[in-house]
Amino acid sequence: MGGGLVAGESVVVIGPGPIGLLAVAVAKALGASPVVLTGIRNRRLAMGREVGADRVININDEDAVAVVRQLTGGIGADYVVECAGNEATINQAIT
């Protein structure tokens, strides 16, 4: 992400750890919209809202791919930043 490439484009950040939260803040600062954060820890997801996520998704409660498709008119995200580091989320990032 850089050089204004994300202004007006959708960004999904997978994983609400420190790197993921930073990615949310940077995407928002660059003008991305919507910025979506996914994860399983509600406390961390709440922090994501505080740093600029337009939508947070607890993947235990909602289908992240379906929600992102709904938010983007069926297209899917322009950018996905995978910050969880496990096989399932890497596969989800390319779906």
N, C-alpha and C positions, 0 to 999 in steps of 0.2 A: 504494500500500500504506500503510495507516495506520489508526488507530482500532481496532485489533484485528480488522480485517476478514479477515485471513488465518489466524487461529488455527484449526488443524486442517484447513486447505484446502491443496491442492497448488499449488505454484508452480514454473514452469519459467523458468530464466534462460538466454537464448540469448546466448552471447558471454562468454568468461571474461577480458575486459579489466578494467581498474580499476573501471569502473562496474558491470559484471556481477558482479564479486566482492563489491562493496559491496551490490548487490541481494541476493545470496545471504545475506550476513551479516544484513541487515535482515529478510529474509523469515524466516530461522531465529529471529531474536530476537523476532519477532512471533508465533512459534508455528506457522508453516506446516509442513505435513508431507504428503507428502514435498517436499523442496526438491531440484530437479533442475537441473544445470548442463550445458549442451551447448556444444561447441566443437571445434576441431581441434588445439589445442596441448596436448599431454599435461602439460607442465610447469604451464601455467595451470590445467588441470583439476585437477591435484593440489593446487594452491593453493585451489581451490574446495572440495575436501574439507576442507582445514584450516580454512576459515572457516565450515563447516557444511553443505555440500551432502550430502544423504543418498545421492545417486546422481549420478555424472558420466557423460556420454556423449560419446565421440569420434565425431562424425558421419561420419568416414571409415571407422569400423569397425562401427557399429551404426545402425539406423534409429531416429532419435530419436522420431518420432511413434509407432512401434510399441512402443517401450520405455515411453513415457509412458502409452500406453493400457493396457499390461499392468500398470503400477504403480497405475493408477487404476481398475482393474476395467472398462476399456473406455470410461470416461467422457471422459477427456482432462483436461487441467489446468484448475484453477479460474482461475488467473492465469498469463499469459505476459509476461515482461519481456524485450523484444527490445533487446539491447545490442550487436549486431554491425553493424547498419546497412547491410545489403545486401538486394537484392530477394529472393533465395532464402530468407533467414531470415525476412523479413517475411511471405512466403507461408507458410512453415512454421509461423509463430506462429498463423496463423488456421486451420490445418488441424485 
